[in-house]
Amino acid sequence: MAPLALVLWASAPAWADGAAQPGTRPLGTGGALRAAATGDAGPMLNPSGISLMRAYVAEGAYQYGSRDSAHDLHVSIVDSTSGFNLGGALSYTFHTASPPGASQTGHLGGASLSFPIGDIVFLGASAKYLYLSTDTNDATNTTKGFIFDAGLTVRPLPLFSVGVVGYNLANRANSLDPQAVGGGVCVNVIPGLSLVLDSVFERVYGDPTRSQAYYIMGGGEYLVRTVALRLGGGRDGLSENGYLSGGVSLASSAGALDLALREDIAGDRKGTYVGVSARLFVPSQ
């Protein structure tokens, strides 16, 4: 039973820090967007980023991960059009996976708030409720309870921002919502071209050989009229695999369609992640 438990902890993806499920758009840039987490990237990666841009967006997304046959359905509503640019979001993710020797089913629902302090400093927090059931041949293990994230984004210049975020501040010992701290930078090099670089330190549970995992990820986005092209890559701290990623968005005044792919290119037990999402831009009153 102990070896099986170790496999489950080590192979399970991470929700709360967005390392394996960052959202479709961040997936295209290697998982990096913590310094510019607008829209759905706010509740997924850094809630303080919700107030960086005035928008009202409803999003539905699906992501598949081949390593554990993981399927994730995600929906969110993000609104930062209120007075003083105060922002809020509601989100929900349904998760199923089949890691070696087990099956998992999970639900993660949450609410996020963000608010600016002037035009430079942005604060945000998320409260989420997790229900996770893991079935093996011997037993069923259930984890449930509240988790909390808090983030800060500083934008001293219109073309440069820095983000810092803490995940699972309640410190629940579970691999799907690990305690972690992440950060990133975003630079708008020229009009339409943004470069992002993130890193995450995450606690590892159930593995006696190490206590933490370190992720590094980065990429770029180039916007040409209504088309956004993304490229990225990084190192997965949990699997210790190197990967490349890419994505594209097709947008109109009413919404956008996003596609992204991440492929492991180095390491053991390589995986493929595919994400697709649709966004609806709701006109503000």
Secondary structure, 3 states (H helix, E strand, C coil): CHHHHHHHHHHCCCCCCCCCCCCHHHHHCCCCCCCCCCCCHHHHHCHHHHHHCCCEEEEEEEEEECCCCEEEEEEEEEECCCHHHCEEEEEEEEEEECCCCCEEEEEEEEEEEEEEECCCEEEEEEEEEEEEEEECCCCEEEEEEEEEEEEEEEEEECCEEEEEEEECCCCCCCCCCCCEEEEEEEEEEECCEEEEEEEEEEECCCCCCCCEEEEEEEEEEEEECCEEEEEEEEECCCCCCEEEEEEEEEECCCEEEEEEEEEEEECCCCCEEEEEEEEEECCCC
